[in-house]
Amino acid sequence: MGAVREVIEKALAEGRTALTAPEGRQICEEYGIATPGEGLATSADEAVSIAERIGLPVVLKIVSPDILHKTDAGGVLVGLKSAEEVRAGYDTILANARAHNADAAIDGVQVQQLVGGGHEVIVGAVTDPTFGKVIAFGLGGVLVEVLKDVTFRLAPVSGEDALGMLDDIRAAEVLRGARGAEPANREALAELIERVGRLVSDVPEIVEVDLNPVFADANGAVAADVRILIGDRPAEVARLPREEILRQMTRIFKPRSVAVIGASAETGKIGNSVMRNLINGGYQGQIFPINPKADEIMGLAAYKSISDVPGDVDVAVFAIPAKFVAPALEEAGRKGVAGAIMIPSGFAETGNVEGQKEIVEIARRHGVRMLGPNIYGYYYTPENLCATFCTPYDVKGSVALTSQSGGIGMAILGFSRTTKMGVSAIVGVGNKADVDEDDLLTFFEQDDNTKAVAMHLEDLKDGRGFVEAARRVVRQKPVIVLKAGRTAMGARAAGSHTGALAGDDKVYDDILRQAGVVRAPGLNDMLEYARALPILPAPQGENVVIITGAGGSGVLLSDAIVDAGLTLMDIPPDLDAAFRAYIPPFGAAGNPIDITGGEPPSTYENTVRLGLADERIHALVLGYWHTIVTPPMVFAELIARVVAEERAKGNVKPVVASLAGDTEVEEASEYLFEHGVVAYPYTTEKPVAVLGAKYRWARAAGLLR
Amino acid sequence: MGAVREVIEKALAEGRTALTAPEGRQICEEYGIATPGEGLATSADEAVSIAERIGLPVVLKIVSPDILHKTDAGGVLVGLKSAEEVRAGYDTILANARAHNADAAIDGVQVQQLVGGGHEVIVGAVTDPTFGKVIAFGLGGVLVEVLKDVTFRLAPVSGEDALGMLDDIRAAEVLRGARGAEPANREALAELIERVGRLVSDVPEIVEVDLNPVFADANGAVAADVRILIGDRPAEVARLPREEILRQMTRIFKPRSVAVIGASAETGKIGNSVMRNLINGGYQGQIFPINPKADEIMGLAAYKSISDVPGDVDVAVFAIPAKFVAPALEEAGRKGVAGAIMIPSGFAETGNVEGQKEIVEIARRHGVRMLGPNIYGYYYTPENLCATFCTPYDVKGSVALTSQSGGIGMAILGFSRTTKMGVSAIVGVGNKADVDEDDLLTFFEQDDNTKAVAMHLEDLKDGRGFVEAARRVVRQKPVIVLKAGRTAMGARAAGSHTGALAGDDKVYDDILRQAGVVRAPGLNDMLEYARALPILPAPQGENVVIITGAGGSGVLLSDAIVDAGLTLMDIPPDLDAAFRAYIPPFGAAGNPIDITGGEPPSTYENTVRLGLADERIHALVLGYWHTIVTPPMVFAELIARVVAEERAKGNVKPVVASLAGDTEVEEASEYLFEHGVVAYPYTTEKPVAVLGAKYRWARAAGLLR
């Protein structure tokens, strides 16, 4: 480490942004990253001993300040395979050099290991604006440069993570020896990746590393070319201790009292909507309207200033124009509020960056956590708390949703209401001047009212903080993320291959996955996952079985299973026979199990019960076909009953359903949803996508090992 | 051609399934497909002249029945670059051979062109069970074999199609010279592909062709290895003339009279449901109930047999058990019906293949076109015709939907009803024993009541027939296809690389795209495309502009634009300035145009009107954010009005909208849909996906050139 630091500091002192090749090699050596061995020989004997030390074959090159074009001078010999060849080669080179220029001063002959066998891979590191040091790995050449087949992880990476990276590229098979190639030494390659991760984590001044190519064969991995860019040490991200976050967040979500700064009796004013929602929402704590011109608002005593309120105030909701915020926040801070819910817009989002800085500074000085500015407010249903200017929402449930955009927040509200989705919280984070997703995750992690978290986000202030929080939460509850701006590739000024590859979204995608987050591809998916995931029990294994009345749905459901990364169970003969006993002779067992269309309720009942009871099956996907023999509501009630009965016996498995039929299937789907079966009409994709999301979480939480 | 036929017939006569390498080369030569040049020299002079003819560098190889291991005998020289080297090489080889075995009989020295530069690609052909001869192209090595980066087309391919194939692989950039490589000669490579397509089309006995590798460089393309598999000439697919199809299909969809075989007065019977639906649906033609035991059914005179019906019968709907079908069909055939709507199940789908063959044979003998068996029937709303046992459907409109599965048919019906989708036809094709998608496309093509066609299918009886029909239809109307069984890779017995690559779905996907079909990824997508595409006007160019009240929606809509293969217009300065004049200073012009959240209806109106009026803009994507200032229905009515006004001025452009807000946005979306704006609540993906589908069709129809 001392040597590394010395190299870096010298280079920085010289105003350089890149290390020289020898400096790069030296740093690699310090970190046990193999580079082609080399040495300077001043005799044939020495050349042989260097060659034997670094390994044959080798390249010999004349070293002379007087010989510029080594090759023209006959000063380069490539691929010498034995001690004899090296010895003879040394002499040949010296003779050639003297013949070329008899007066040349000759320092000696450089003996360099010849590399280039095995697989050409690229290992690199970049400094990501969101996540800090990030490690990249890919296969060299066309695969990385044209197909962008590359994978990223937060640095440092564990050995296990590094091995995972080898499998996380599309061409992973190649390293395992596809097409008759020699497999790479996976452990050696993973170790090299791990060492690069350690290097950039130890030395923050290293901005980018590019080992390209690295040659990986059965014996090991050697970095043939090393490029290291350096720069200023990045600023440390300040983080509050978890206990401190939790203390204030708990006061914010479970306040004993709420003050409304700018409360109003006048309909149409935000301060009136907030008052109305707090009161009508059924909040049981104290509500203090603050308005310098009123004595009483909506039947509650009003105060000129928050300072006048008797006793403690946990939360202050701001419903005043931006220009009045700073002094009011100062007063709220002095009063000791835990949370400032900063509804007003007119800060950074309209270019008023200074105004936002000012209020952040005020809040920080007083230890006040500020939500927003530029938000609709927040809901926390367990406390009947509706501190927003939108309409109240009161369907209690177990998913907490957050959004960075007000529009998306409104979509969450509308979707929740129309689907009767049970929520614990809906929170707008807006400009995220202070409270961000990490803080909310820290609260929801330990909140027993919340069983799943769904977050819409456009950026992360502190990517590492988010990953750390998400990893903790994911062990217990799914975290669903809709990351907007997927396709807006960062206009990154790339100083290296790795830098050029680190487009924003690929980095986000890999790292969110590494954090165990379930990423939703779109808004509607996020909403559906949020609605369905808390309802579905966690699967205990990968065996998914389709039971369908419509053969056509069975085929589409199978397609969806593959798309969702799920596994259609290979049904063993005894189980196949057991299913066959219930279905017509021309039905198809196997998987999908096609019970055929004209069957009575008993056939659905028998097969679904068997699917729930047999412990080798871990999840069921049902395909219903509307018939006169088994009408939609008969199917729905039957499935709800069978699932409940089997759950009571301990057979707890996720069950999803696709209902094909006339409009009665809509009511049937709703009934099933209410009874713990995730069901949709007119789609085979959605129920399976939701099951796939549940599985992604279950795998990340380690439930399927 | 004569020579080719001779080679093939000789090989087939010898019972072979593969050609030898020289036979393969000979066939390539006949078709102008370059293989490495070669010749046998019996003197040094001849070796030089052959080398100069085929091009340097060359490989020399001793040809002697007595020298088995040529290399050991010093009988191979690689990479001879000049006439002198060839001349000397000839002598060296002969000398070496004599030194090795003085008694060896020497036929001469083979002079072979040395190939291997440039890009390694694979060109092949397979005989697909659905599509017949299909051409494949990909980049050699890892790209094809590990990443399956390969593209397919129906053979023969035009030169333009062949050029298109070069761009249709993920690594297309490589051939254009990515990473500093020499670009391939695209015309030469396309020509080689074209020639392979002609070869397999000319010679049906060629089952598979594998040119692997082909070396393509700036000069041309040479097939270094040729493998050709042969087999029996595939059976010709019988096709009816278009006029014949149309004549019968028109009688089926616009019948003057319908007989119901098995009509019944008893509720719950299929023959009763069909009667009820025909009558209640409002069908104005004659209805003839056929039932040996009744004189009158539902107020209509019943007949013992269809033979007893006075006058002509266009359509016979069968509502009797499978075992009674054959004789009744025979009678219907004698009566001269155009169509037999074969509702009964119990044929091939239950293993009764013979029974199905029998009725197909009867229908064919009488020139009767049979729909089914094993179907729900069909609807054709312009005639108020509801010949099904399901409930009637009467929302007239312009999309025709077909389904191979009854369950999916029911989902179509339910979805149509709940969304009030206007349809012209819903048709079940079931077992497709006779009438298939080609026949239906042939009718819908010229049916003025149908503006778009959506088809669910699991397989195609005649892939080429489908492609031909689809290509014709697509010129005028979108054809949407949901191909189920995407992920069930055919268990193809592969005799070649190309064969192994031709997994069913990739072949389907490429060829459906080639046919101009809009493929829907899932059931719900097919239904949404069917509902929306006829409503949206066709775009006239690629410039899409987003106008949004919610910045958050704007970001998600941009993501969706990229996912849907659409292009966010690069807004020129004058247009940018024009938009900026309407939006607050802190709003963002550019694209998305973010008008910000708190704006009144006039801001939406001004910006949307500008977007519709400026002729450089071709499509609008709107993001609405529910606010008190501009409530959902105000937005909806305003947009509907502006769109209608601009259309009246000739500014006809597709407009789609994503509505974020509380539940009122649902009504607003419906209102917009009814007024020609495709709008959805709680999703940013769906409206853009639908617009993307419309664009895919418009491009295929040649409207955007």
Boltz contact constraints between the chains, C-beta under 6 A:
constraints:
  - contact:
      token1: [A, 142]
      token2: [B, 171]
      max_distance: 6.0
  - contact:
      token1: [A, 142]
      token2: [B, 174]
      max_distance: 6.0
  - contact:
      token1: [A, 145]
      token2: [B, 179]
      max_distance: 6.0
  - contact:
      token1: [A, 146]
      token2: [B, 171]
      max_distance: 6.0
  - contact:
      token1: [A, 146]
      token2: [B, 173]
      max_distance: 6.0
  - contact:
      token1: [A, 146]
      token2: [B, 174]
      max_distance: 6.0
  - contact:
      token1: [A, 146]
      token2: [B, 178]
      max_distance: 6.0
  - contact:
      token1: [A, 147]
      token2: [B, 170]
      max_distance: 6.0
  - contact:
      token1: [A, 170]
      token2: [B, 147]
      max_distance: 6.0
  - contact:
      token1: [A, 171]
      token2: [B, 142]
      max_distance: 6.0
  - contact:
      token1: [A, 171]
      token2: [B, 146]
      max_distance: 6.0
  - contact:
      token1: [A, 173]
      token2: [B, 146]
      max_distance: 6.0
  - contact:
      token1: [A, 174]
      token2: [B, 142]
      max_distance: 6.0
  - contact:
      token1: [A, 174]
      token2: [B, 146]
      max_distance: 6.0
  - contact:
      token1: [A, 178]
      token2: [B, 146]
      max_distance: 6.0
  - contact:
      token1: [A, 179]
      token2: [B, 145]
      max_distance: 6.0
  - contact:
      token1: [A, 350]
      token2: [B, 586]
      max_distance: 6.0
  - contact:
      token1: [A, 351]
      token2: [B, 586]
      max_distance: 6.0
  - contact:
      token1: [A, 405]
      token2: [B, 550]
      max_distance: 6.0
  - contact:
      token1: [A, 405]
      token2: [B, 552]
      max_distance: 6.0
  - contact:
      token1: [A, 407]
      token2: [B, 550]
      max_distance: 6.0
  - contact:
      token1: [A, 407]
      token2: [B, 552]
      max_distance: 6.0
  - contact:
      token1: [A, 407]
      token2: [B, 553]
      max_distance: 6.0
  - contact:
      token1: [A, 407]
      token2: [B, 625]
      max_distance: 6.0
  - contact:
      token1: [A, 407]
      token2: [B, 660]
      max_distance: 6.0
  - contact:
      token1: [A, 408]
      token2: [B, 552]
      max_distance: 6.0
  - contact:
      token1: [A, 410]
      token2: [B, 626]
      max_distance: 6.0
  - contact:
      token1: [A, 410]
      token2: [B, 660]
      max_distance: 6.0
  - contact:
      token1: [A, 410]
      token2: [B, 661]
      max_distance: 6.0
  - contact:
      token1: [A, 411]
      token2: [B, 660]
      max_distance: 6.0
  - contact:
      token1: [A, 411]
      token2: [B, 682]
      max_distance: 6.0
  - contact:
      token1: [A, 413]
      token2: [B, 662]
      max_distance: 6.0
  - contact:
      token1: [A, 414]
      token2: [B, 661]
      max_distance: 6.0
  - contact:
      token1: [A, 414]
      token2: [B, 662]
      max_distance: 6.0
  - contact:
      token1: [A, 414]
      token2: [B, 663]
      max_distance: 6.0
  - contact:
      token1: [A, 414]
      token2: [B, 665]
      max_distance: 6.0
  - contact:
      token1: [A, 415]
      token2: [B, 682]
      max_distance: 6.0
  - contact:
      token1: [A, 417]
      token2: [B, 663]
      max_distance: 6.0
  - contact:
      token1: [A, 418]
      token2: [B, 663]
      max_distance: 6.0
  - contact:
      token1: [A, 458]
      token2: [B, 555]
      max_distance: 6.0
  - contact:
      token1: [A, 484]
      token2: [B, 555]
      max_distance: 6.0
  - contact:
      token1: [A, 484]
      token2: [B, 556]
      max_distance: 6.0
  - contact:
      token1: [A, 485]
      token2: [B, 555]
      max_distance: 6.0
  - contact:
      token1: [A, 486]
      token2: [B, 559]
      max_distance: 6.0
  - contact:
      token1: [A, 487]
      token2: [B, 559]
      max_distance: 6.0
  - contact:
      token1: [A, 487]
      token2: [B, 562]
      max_distance: 6.0
  - contact:
      token1: [A, 522]
      token2: [B, 685]
      max_distance: 6.0
  - contact:
      token1: [A, 523]
      token2: [B, 556]
      max_distance: 6.0
  - contact:
      token1: [A, 523]
      token2: [B, 683]
      max_distance: 6.0
  - contact:
      token1: [A, 523]
      token2: [B, 684]
      max_distance: 6.0
  - contact:
      token1: [A, 524]
      token2: [B, 683]
      max_distance: 6.0
  - contact:
      token1: [A, 550]
      token2: [B, 405]
      max_distance: 6.0
  - contact:
      token1: [A, 550]
      token2: [B, 407]
      max_distance: 6.0
  - contact:
      token1: [A, 552]
      token2: [B, 405]
      max_distance: 6.0
  - contact:
      token1: [A, 552]
      token2: [B, 407]
      max_distance: 6.0
  - contact:
      token1: [A, 552]
      token2: [B, 408]
      max_distance: 6.0
  - contact:
      token1: [A, 553]
      token2: [B, 407]
      max_distance: 6.0
  - contact:
      token1: [A, 555]
      token2: [B, 458]
      max_distance: 6.0
  - contact:
      token1: [A, 555]
      token2: [B, 484]
      max_distance: 6.0
  - contact:
      token1: [A, 555]
      token2: [B, 485]
      max_distance: 6.0
  - contact:
      token1: [A, 556]
      token2: [B, 484]
      max_distance: 6.0
  - contact:
      token1: [A, 556]
      token2: [B, 523]
      max_distance: 6.0
  - contact:
      token1: [A, 559]
      token2: [B, 486]
      max_distance: 6.0
  - contact:
      token1: [A, 559]
      token2: [B, 487]
      max_distance: 6.0
  - contact:
      token1: [A, 562]
      token2: [B, 487]
      max_distance: 6.0
  - contact:
      token1: [A, 586]
      token2: [B, 350]
      max_distance: 6.0
  - contact:
      token1: [A, 586]
      token2: [B, 351]
      max_distance: 6.0
  - contact:
      token1: [A, 625]
      token2: [B, 407]
      max_distance: 6.0
  - contact:
      token1: [A, 626]
      token2: [B, 410]
      max_distance: 6.0
  - contact:
      token1: [A, 660]
      token2: [B, 407]
      max_distance: 6.0
  - contact:
      token1: [A, 660]
      token2: [B, 410]
      max_distance: 6.0
  - contact:
      token1: [A, 660]
      token2: [B, 411]
      max_distance: 6.0
  - contact:
      token1: [A, 661]
      token2: [B, 410]
      max_distance: 6.0
  - contact:
      token1: [A, 661]
      token2: [B, 414]
      max_distance: 6.0
  - contact:
      token1: [A, 662]
      token2: [B, 413]
      max_distance: 6.0
  - contact:
      token1: [A, 662]
      token2: [B, 414]
      max_distance: 6.0
  - contact:
      token1: [A, 663]
      token2: [B, 414]
      max_distance: 6.0
  - contact:
      token1: [A, 663]
      token2: [B, 417]
      max_distance: 6.0
  - contact:
      token1: [A, 663]
      token2: [B, 418]
      max_distance: 6.0
  - contact:
      token1: [A, 665]
      token2: [B, 414]
      max_distance: 6.0
  - contact:
      token1: [A, 682]
      token2: [B, 411]
      max_distance: 6.0
  - contact:
      token1: [A, 682]
      token2: [B, 415]
      max_distance: 6.0
  - contact:
      token1: [A, 682]
      token2: [B, 524]
      max_distance: 6.0
  - contact:
      token1: [A, 683]
      token2: [B, 523]
      max_distance: 6.0
  - contact:
      token1: [A, 683]
      token2: [B, 524]
      max_distance: 6.0
  - contact:
      token1: [A, 684]
      token2: [B, 523]
      max_distance: 6.0
  - contact:
      token1: [A, 685]
      token2: [B, 522]
      max_distance: 6.0
